Each structure stands twice: as structure tokens, then as C-alpha cells.
Amino acid sequence: MIRTLATVSLFAVAAVAQTPLTIGNLVVVRVGDGAAALTNASTATFLDEYTPAGVLVQSIALPTVASGSNQPFTNSGTATSEGFLNVSQNGLYLTLCGYGIAPGTAAIATSPASTTPRVIARIDLLGQIDTSTTITDGYNGVPAVPPSTITTSGNIRSAATVDGSAYWCSGTGATAAAGVRYVQHGQSTSLGLNAGAPTNVRVAGIYNGQLYATSASTVYQSVCSVGVGLPTTGNQTISVLPGLPAASGPSTYDFWFADPATLYFADDRAVLSNGGVQKWANVNGTWTQQYILQPSAGCRGLSGRKINGVTTLYATTSNGQLVSFVDSGPGSPATILATVATNTAFRGVRLLQKPTTATRLPATCGAAGIQVAGNGEIGTDIVTTVTGALGLPFIGYGVVPFSLPYCNCTVVHDFSVLLGGASATLPVPNNPALFGFTLYMQGLDFLAPGGCPDPLFTLTDGFSVTLQ
């Protein structure tokens, strides 16, 4: 009888740990269970799911003991730069980073990664947690060696991914092992991507096929591009986006692109020092500040949604609140959705949106590539970008699929609309009649060699996006 009850209890716990997450809700990283004051020791970490109105739905505990290939997962209780959350580009996974050790180890960030692995947690929409990816050669901490009292913190802070098969990570630590690093899922050996500074990197993220990261070091105190595209080799240059402040600027943490020309980032400085959420617009290739949205304190975690032309932002603040803004212009007020409990702290936040329906259709016959950003939800935008064009780039849209050989190339769909330029944003009308309708897109590089000789052009891969 006791054995039966124990089995029932075990299954009940497993069910709680694997409760599906709900699309449209918010997920917030919480450090601490409230039982004791937060310290720099390894601390239990949780994912709290809230409705957009701030109603708590569930809390998912990250594992604190090893199980098979899965490692324990904890964060420093007081390191405000840790615990940032990302959603994979395909919308199927959440990712965050921590330490492969049980709660209670003091000064966890000064431990070497060879003895305390840095861990990437991947959580699917069913609430299932995978902590099998470790980094043992990066984000090393260096404890003080008496008589010296100097220590180096090795914080791993975030991980971005396309589909959960590989990760681009951010953090700090001993110089050669810090910065932005790349690791494949389930592995423990990582690759440093930086060609140089900054080695103190806060949040990594991907938008429209490009890797970005934030820092608050020296002349990198903003949102930066990391190499070109999604690099997987070393010696990558990290550059502040044109127009953004570089030195003596904001204390930049998380960031979110509403579209290719609109960027928001969190700044955790005090409100009187212009902390909050900064909005920037890309004007002719240069980013220009629009205004700052301010709750009662500076912000660190940031996520958002743009639908039917309306942008709603969600942020975690330095004084322990989860807030939202409907961006209607300067002075848009903050709504407090939740306040963290005593002896706990909010870190990263992400809004769960529908997984993307974008599907690549291999057909390239030249050097140019194609990226599609957007999940195909009605009322949102689909952004199509041609990369690496050697001639004059165009983007073709169609509604009829076919695979038509032409010269040395393959035409993926009817070119009902052909737009000049390397990037195009297509707003999808909020019309339920469009559910299930499929759009096709393909890039054309006019006057580029390697495809059709007369007329001279090449084609990229195609994409299909089913509206949902």
C-alpha cells in the first residue's frame, strides 16, 4: 500500500513538472523559494507562468539534482545579470542558463566551469525540461588565492537558439573563456566567438537571422551585432548598432525588436537617471532614440508583442515587479502585473507566441540567402530579407506553389508580386478568413552570376508560411 501511494505521488509530481505552457501567457524566471534571504550561493530557480493580466497560472521548478544526462540547475541568488530567458526562433522552446550544482554552494559564480559546469536549460511547451547541455570550458570563475583577495566571477547569463539544436550564449568570466560562445545541444565543449571585446556580455538574442548581444562594458554599452548572421566560428567582430550609445550610456540588459526598424531595450538605471525601457527607430540606417517608457524603477527583462499595429511590452524591474506597457507614445503608463515575494527575485521574461509555420524550401542557385521572421499569425508582420546579394535583390511573393526548373535554377512559386530591395515587411490582415492560407516567398538576385545566364539572375531558397 505504501509503495502504491509512493508511485501515485511520484506520477503526480511528474505531471506537475510537465504541465503544458499556454500560448499567449508570460513566463518569468524567479530565483529563490522564499524560505531564506538570497545570497551569492547557488539557489533554486523557477519558471512562473502568468496570464497577460498578471494571474499566476503555475510554477515550474528547475531540477536541483542530477538525473541521467540531465544536470541540476541553479542560479546565484544575488547576481542580477543572470537568469535571462529566450524563446527559440521556431517558438518551441524556452532557454535559460545556470550552474550544474545543487542549491547551497556559496560564491557560485567564482567556481571554475570545469568543476561546476555552466548549464543550459531547454524547456518545451509541454513543460519538459532538458538540462543535458553543459559548458565546461567557458564562463570560468576564479576564486581568490590567499593572500590575494581578488576573485573573478564567471556568470553565464543567457542562451539563444533557432530550434533547440545549438545555442549562442552570453556571459562573463576569465577573459579567454567569456563573451559570446557557441555550443551544440547535449555537448559540453563550446567555442568562443569574440574577436576581442566585449568579454562581459549580458543578453544574447536572435532577430531576423542575425545574432545580437548587449553589454555595459567600456564602449559597448548598448545592443550590438555579433558577426554576420548566426556565426559558428571564432574571430567575430562585435559592433554597437549605428547610432546607439557606445560609452557612458545606458545600463543595457534585455532587448526586443518589434520590427526591423523598431528596437526596445531595458535599462536598469534609476528612473531619475533615465532608466526604464528605451525605444529606438532605424532612420536611414542609423538608430535614433524616440523616448523612454518608465515604471517605478529601472528594467532588466524585456519581451513584447506587436499585433494589429499595437505594441505591448512586458518587463521585469529592478525593484521586483512584472509590468506591462501599451506603447501609445511618450508617457505611456506602466501596469503592475505582479510583485515578487519576499526572499525571491524576478529575472528574465518572455511572452509565449504561436510557434512559427515558416518552412524553408531548398532551391538556391546562387550566393544570396533568405531569412523569414514572423510566425504567420494574423495581425502580425512577416519580414523577408535577402542576404549576401551580389547584384540587385528582389523579393517575390506568391500563392501558388510549384517547383519549376528554369535555366540552372528552380522557381518555387508564382511571382504574383515582385518587390525591389533586400528586405520587405508584409503586414498580415487580422482576418479569420485567412486561417490556413499559405503564402510563398523567394528572393531573386538580378545580375548575379551562377544561375540563369540570360537574363542574368540567381534565386534563393523559398519559404512557405501558413497563416494561423
N, C-alpha and C positions, 0 to 999 in steps of 0.2 A: 504494500500500500504506500509506504514511504517512497519507494522507488518510483511508483507511478506518479505520485504528486510531484516529485522532483522533475520527472520527464515533462509533465504538463507545464510546470513552472519554467523549464528551460525553453520550451517552444513558445511560451508566452513572451519571454524576454526577447527571443529571436524575432518574433512578429513585431514587437515594438521597435526593435532596432532596424527593421526593414519596412516600415510604414512608407508607402509611396508619398513623394512630394507632389504638390499640386501646382500645375502651371498657372501663372498669374500671381502667385504668392511671393513673398520675400523670404530669403534665407539670410540669417545674421550669424556670424561667428561670435560665440560667447566663451570667454575664458573664466574658469572658476565655477565651483558648485555652490558657493555662498557659505560654506561651512567655516572657512578661515580667511583671514586677510590675505590679499595677493602679495606675493614676493617674487624675487627673481628665480625661484625654483620652478621645476617642471610642474605644470598644472593641467588638470583635466580640461578638455576642450569640447564644446557642444555646438551643434547647428540648431538654432532656433528658427522655426518656420512661423511667419506671421502673415495674416491677410494684409492687403494694402491699406486696410483701415486700422491696423495695429492689434488685431486679435491674435493671441498666441494659439497656434494650431498644434504644434508638437515640438519636442526637443529630442534630437538625435545625439547620443553620446559617441564620441570617437573612442576607439578601443584604448585601454590602458595596459593591456597585457598582450604578449605575442600569441599568435595562433597560426600555425603553419608558416606560410611565407609572409603573412601579414604582421607588421610590427606594431608596437604600442605607439600612440600618438599623443603628444602633449605640446604645450606652448609655455613660454615664460609668462608668469603672471603679471609682470610689470613692463615688459617690452612692448611699447605702444606701436612699434613698427611691424610687428608680426601679425599673423592671422588674417591676411587678406585673401579674399575669395574671388574666384573666377568661374565663369561658365564656359565650357568648351564651345568652339565655333559651330559645331553641329548641334549644340543645345542639349546634349545627352548626359553631360557630366558636370559636376562641381569639382573644383580642385582647390586645395589649400595645403600649406606646408607647416611642419613642426619638427619634433625631435622623437627619435625612436627609443624612448625610455619612459618608465612608469612615473607617475606623479611623485614629487617629494625630493628630487635631486636639486640641491642648491646651485645657484650661479650656472644654470644650464647652458647659457649662450657662450660661456668661456670654455666649454668642453671641446676637444678635437672631434671632428666628424668621423675619424677612424674608430673611435671608441663609442661615440654617441652619434649614430647615423642621423643625418637630416632626412626627413621622411616627407613624401608627397602622398596626400590622401586624395583618392578619386572616389566620388560618391555618385551613383547613378540615380535616375529619377524614381527608382523603387526604394531608395534609401539604403542600398547595399554599399558597403564601404570596403575599398581596396587600399591597403597601405603597404603593398609589396615593393613599391619603388623607393629606394633609398639612395642617398648621396653620401659616400664615404670619403670622397676626395675634394670636397668643396665646402665653403662656408665654415672653415675651421675657426674655432675659438682657441685662444692661447691663454692658459691660466698663468697667474703670477708665479714667478720662481724666486723664492726668497734669496737674497734680501730685497729684491725688487718687488714693488707693489703694482707694477704695470700689467694690465690684462688687455686682451683683445677679444671683443665679442664677435661671435660668428653666428649671426642671425640669418636664417632662411626665412623669406617673407611671403613669397607668392609663387604660383606656377600657372602658366598659361598653356593651353593645348588646343589643337584643332579637333581631334577626335579621340583623345584619351590614349593614344599610342605613343606619344612622346611629349616632352614638356620643356618649356623655356622658363627658367627660374630666376628669381632675383634675391639679392641678399647682400650681406657684408661679411667681413672676416679678415683673416690674413690675406694680404694683397693678392698673391698669386691664385688664391682659391675663392675669390669673391666676385662681385659684379653679376653679370648675366651668364647663366650656364645652361647647357642643353643635356638632357638625359632621356633615354628611351624607357618606356613603361616596363616595370619589373626588373630593371637593371640597377646597378649601384655605382657605375663608373660614369662620370659626367665630363663635359667638355666646356672649358671657359671660352666665351665668345668675344670678350673685350679685346680690342687692340691696345687699350690703355685705360685711362679714367673714363667714367667714374667707377670705382670699385664698391662704393657704398650706394646700392641701388634699392629702392623701396618696392615699387609695384610694377610687375610686367604684365602686358596685355597685348592682344591682337585685335586689329581692326582692318577689315578690307584687305587681308593678305599681308599686312605689314606688322612687324613686331615693334612695340613701343615699351618704354620704361620710364619711371620717374626717379628723381634723386633730389637731395637737398644739399649736395656737396659742391663746393668751390663754384665752378662756372656751369653747373648742370642742375640748377635749381628750378626745374620745370619738367615738362613732358618731352621725352627725347625719342628719336628713331634709333633703332638698333640695326645697323647694316641696311640691306635692301631686301625686302620680302621677309621670309622666315628662315634666317641663316642657320646652318648646321655645321659650319666650320669656324675656326678661330680667326683672330685678327680683324674683327668687325669694328667699324667706327661708330661711336655713339654720339649723336648730334642733337642739340636742342632745336626744336622746331622753329623755323624762321619767325621772328617777331616775339616769341615768348621770352620772358625774363630769364637771364642766364645766371647772373651773380647778384647777391644782395636782394634776392627776390622772395617769393613765397616759400612756405614750408610745404612742399607738394607731396601728396600721398596718392590716393586712388584717382582714376580719371575715366571719362566716358565720352565717346563720340556719339552725338545724336545723328550726325550725317557727315559727309566728307568735309563740310565747311563749318561745322559747329562742334566745339570741344568744350567740355566742362572738366574742371579738376578740383579736388579737395585740398584745402589749405588749413592746417591746424593752428595757425597763429590766432591770437586773441582777436575778438571781434573789433576792438579798437585799433588793432594793427592790420585790419583788412582780411582777417581770416574768414573762412566760410567756403562757399562754392563759387569759383570764378568761371565766367562764361567768356569764351573767345570765339571769334569768327575769322575764317580764312578769306582775306580780301586780296585777290590777285596774287596769291602765293605767299602772302605774309599774314601771320596770325595777329589779330588786333583785339584787345580787351574790350568787352561790351559793358559788363557790370559784375558786381559780386552779390550773390544771394547769401544772407546771413541769418542763421538761427541764433541761439543764445551763446554759442561757443564755436571754436574752430571745428573743421570737419576732417575726417580721415577716410572712412569707407565711402564709396560712391557708386551708384548704379542709376539706371534710368530707363525710360521708355518714351518713344515718340510715336503717337498714333493719331491719325486724322489731323496731323499738323500740330498737335498739342504735346508738349514735352513735360513729363513728370519726373522729378528727381527724388532719389532716396539716399540718405546719408546717415552715417554714424558720427557722433560728435565727441569732442574731447572731454565733455562732462557727462558722458554716459547716456545719451539719448539716441533714439532712432527717429529721424524726422523725414518729412516729405515736403517738396515744393512743387506747385504747378507753375511753371515758368511763364508768367504773363508779362514779364518785363522787370525793370529795376524796382526793387522794393517788394517783390513777390514774397508773401509771408511763409514762414515755416509752420508746419503742423507737427506736433509731437505725437508720434505713434506709440512709442514705448520708452520706458526708462529702466535702465539696468538695475538689478537688485544689488543689495549690499554685498561686498566681497566678490563681485564679478565685474567683467568689463566686456563691452561690445568692441569688436574689431571690424572685419570686413562685412560687406553686404552685397547681395545680388538679387535682382528680380528674375524669376523664372519665366521665360517666354517659350513659345512653342518651338520644338526642335525644327531646324530648317528642312525644307523639302528640296533644296538646291542639289542637283545631281550633275556631276561632270560627265560630258560626253566626249571621249577622246577622239580628236580629229585633226590635231595640229599638223601644219605642214610648213612651219617657219619658226623664226626665233621668238616671235611675240607670244606672250601668255595672256591669260584671262583670269580675273577674280570676280566673284559674285558675293556680295554681302547682303544679308537680309534673309528672313525665314519664310517669306511668301505669305505672311499674314495680311489679310485685307486691312486697309487703313494705314499700312506701313510702307516703307520705301524699299525698292530693290536697287542696289548700287552695282553697276557693272564697270569694270576697269580693265583696259588693255595695258599690259606691262611689256617693256622691252621692245617697243615698236622700232623698226629700222626705217620705215617710210612714213606714210600718213595714216594714222589709225582711224578706224571707223567701228561702230558697234551696230550690229544688225539684230532686230527683234522679229520674231515670227510666231505663228500659232500652229503651223502645220509641220510636223517632223518628217524628215526623210534623210537618207544617207546617200547623197548624190556625188559620185566622183566627178571632178572637174579639173582638167589638167592633172597636176600631181596632188591635188587637194581634195577634201571632202566637204561638201556643203551640208550642214547639219539640219537646216530648216529653211522654209521660205523666208526671204528677206522682205517682210511686209513693210518694215521701217528701217532706214539706214541713217544713223546719226554720225556726224563727223566729230572727232575728238577722242581722247583716250579714256574719258570717264563720262558716265551718264547716270542720272538718278531718276528712277521711274516710280512715281507715287502710285500705289495700288488703291483704287477707289474702295471705300468701305461699303461694298455692295454684296450682300449674301448670295446673290445670284452667281457670283464669280467663284464660289466654293468649287474646288475640283478642276477648275480651268487651268491649263498648263501653258506657260509662256516659254519660249526658247530664245536664246541669245548666243551670238558668236561674234568674235572680233575679226575684222579684216584689216590687214596691213598693206595699203596700196603703195605700189612702187618698191616693195621689199622683195629681195631675191629669195629663191629657194622653194617657190611654189609654182604658180602658173606663170609662164614666160610672156604670154601675150593675151590679154593685158597682164601687166606685171603686178602680182599681189601674192600674199600668203594669207592663210587663215589660222586662227587659234582653235583650241578645243571649243566645244559648245557647252552650254548649260541648259538644263530644264529646271523650271521652278513651278511646282503645283501650288496654286493659291489655296489658302486654308483659313 
